[in-house]
Amino acid sequence: MLPSFKATEAVWTNAYKSAKKNTIFIDNSTFSPLDAKKIGLIAKEKGFIPALTPVSGGVPGAQNGTLSFMVGGDKEHFEAIKKFLQPMGKNFFYCGDFASGQIVKICNNLCLGITMAGLSESLALGVKLGADPKILSEVMSTSTARCWSLDTYNPIPGILPNAPASRDYDNGYNIELIKKDLMIADECSKEVNLDSELGKKVLEYYTELDKKGLQKKDMGYLYKYIFNNKKAL
């Protein structure tokens, strides 16, 4: 599970030198579906079995072994791949060929980025108007605004003790990673001629935070940024 396609490509290229033919390469990294097709075809040409299986569930999912895996590869190997991944996960989805898992993951993370931005704006408005942030979160968690970013990953410090926001936004889903995923979504949108306006706006937010040297902070830091009207923090 690596932070970029460049890192994955380097590891796979090195593994080609010593791995036995028909070895299944299981990679949980997230990168462009376009790159997924490229690396999958090369692996097959060299006699290996590519399985690109990005994950969802964040830090809580990793800690609890409840990650969701989006498996892309030859269906005949799905059960073997699933068996290997089971200690880390709870949900396993066969998505199709080796690029399919990446397509599903990028769509998921595009929604995640947009949802976190909308949630952060809503929570910031409520707190500035005088609402108790805990009560506000509880009500929204049982109403139509309910989402994972709210009830599992709340970006307001102190609401959820195990969320990154409650440890100064450290050790979470880094800003540099959500920025990377939103950039991939933007590239893919251009490839299929889809004008993804919300995705572009949220990418602007995370690019600004990255430029401020906050790339290692959790994505929920966006709440703090919006709350302070995008001023220097």
N, C-alpha and C positions, 0 to 999 in steps of 0.2 A: 504494500500500500504506500505509494510514493506520491510526492507533491506535484509532479509534472510529467508530461509525456517524454520530455528529454531524459529525465531520470529513468523512467521505465524502459525507454529504448536502449539506454546504456546497459542496464542490467540484463535485459533480454539478449542483446548482442553478445555480451560476455558469456551468458549461459549457453548460447548456441555451441560454444567451443567444447563443452564437456558433457552436456546433457545427452542422455540416450534418445534415440529416435522414438517417436510416439509418446514422449513425455508430455503431460498436460501442464501448460504454463497457466497458473491461476493468478490473475492480477486484479487487485481491488482498487487500483488507482482510478481517478476521474480525469478524463481528458477528452478531446474532441472526437466525435464519432468518425470524422474524416480521418484522423490519425489512427483510430481503432481499426478501420478497414485496411489501412496501410500496414500496420504492424501484424495484423492477423494474417494477411496474405503472405507476408514474408515468412512468418513462422511456419505456415502450412507448406510453403515451397521448400523449406529446409527440413521438413519431415516431423514437425512438432504439432501439438494440438493446442491452439490458443483458446483461452477462456477468460474473457474480460468481464469481471464481476464487481462493478462499483457498488458501494454500500450507502445506506442511509440510516440515520438513528443518532448521529452526533456522539458526543462524549458520553452521555447517559447510556446510549445503546451499547457502546464499546465496553463501558464499565460493568454493565449488567448482562452482557452476552446476548443482547436482544436485537442486534443489527438486522436490517433487511438487505438482502443481496439481490441484485438485478443481474442475472446470469445471461451472458451472451456467448454463444459457442455452438458446437454440434450437439444436438439434442441427445444423441446416443450416450454422451458423456455426462449428462446433467446429474444423474444420481451419484456418480463418483465424485463430482465436484461438490455437490450438496453435502455428502457425507464428510468431506474434508473440512467444509466451512461450518458445519453444525455447532461446534463448540463456541463459536463467536456470534451465532445468529439465531433468530427465531423465525424469520420469514424468508422464503427462497422462491424467486420468480424466474421461470425460464422465459426470456424476452425474445429470443430468436437468434440470428447469426451473431458473430462476435462483435459487431458494432451496435447491436440493438440495446444492450444493457446501458451503454454510454448515452444513447439517445434518451432513454427513460430517465437516467440520472440527471442529465442536463436539464430536462424539462422540470423535474422535481425541484432542482436547486434554483432554477429561474423563479419558480413559484415561491420557494422559501425566501429568496432575497426580497422579492416584492412584498410578501406577507410581513416580513420583519420590518420593512420600511413603513408600511401602512399601520402596523401595530404600534410602532414607536411613535408615530405622529399622533395616533389616537390617545395613547397613554400620556404622552407629554401634554396634550391639550387638557386632559382630565386633571392631571396633577396641578397644572398651572391655574386651573379654575378652582382648585381647592379640594378636589376629591381625595379621599384616603386611597393611596395606591394599592393597598391590599384588598380593600373592598371593591375598588374598581376592577381589579384583576379577577376577583372571585365572581363578580357579576358577569363580566365579559366571558369568563371561562364556561359559564353555563347558559350563555345566550348565543345569538347568531354570529358573534365575533370570535367564537371559540376556534382555536387553532393550536398546533404544536408549539409555535413560537411563544404562545401565551401561557398555556397550562403546563408545559414541560420545560420551556427554555426562557422563561420570563426575563426580559432585559432590564427590569428595574431592580437595583440592588436590594437584597433583604427579603424579597418576596418568596423566592424559592432558594433555600439554603444550599442546594447542590448545583444550582445553575451558575455558569461562569460570571454572571453579573454580580453575584454575591461573593466573589473572590477577585474583585477588581478587574473583571473581564479577562482573567488569565486562564490558560489551559482549557481553551474551548475550540470552537471552529473559527480559526483565524480569519481576519479580514482579508489577508492576501489570498486565502483559499476561495472564499466566496467571490472575491473580485475575479479570480481566475475562471471560476465556473460561469460567472455572468459574462465575461469576455467570450468564452466559448459559445454561450447561448447567442450572443450578439453576432458572432461570426456565422453560426449556423442559420440564424434568421436571415442574414444577408444572402446566404447560399440558396435558400428556398424562397427568397423575395417576400419575407414577412416583416412588416414594419412593427417591431416590438418596442413601443414607446415607453411603457412602464419599465421594462428591462433596462433600457438605455438610461433612464433617470436614476434608477437604483445603482447602476454601474457607476454613474457620476458620483454619487454619494460615497461609495466605497473607494473609488479612485482618489477622492479628496482626502479621506482618512489615511489611505496608504501614503500619500504624499506628505502627510503630517507626521510620518514615522510611527504610525499606530498599527502597522500591518500584522503584528503579533497579537494584538488584542482580539477578543472574541467579536464576532459579527454583531452581537447585541449592543456593542458600544455605540451603534448608530442611534440608539435611544438617547444617550447622553449628548450626542452631537446635535440631534434635532432639538432636544430640550433647551440647549444653550444657543439656539439660533445660528448654528454653524460657526460660532466664534471659536477662537483659539482656546484649547482646553489645557 
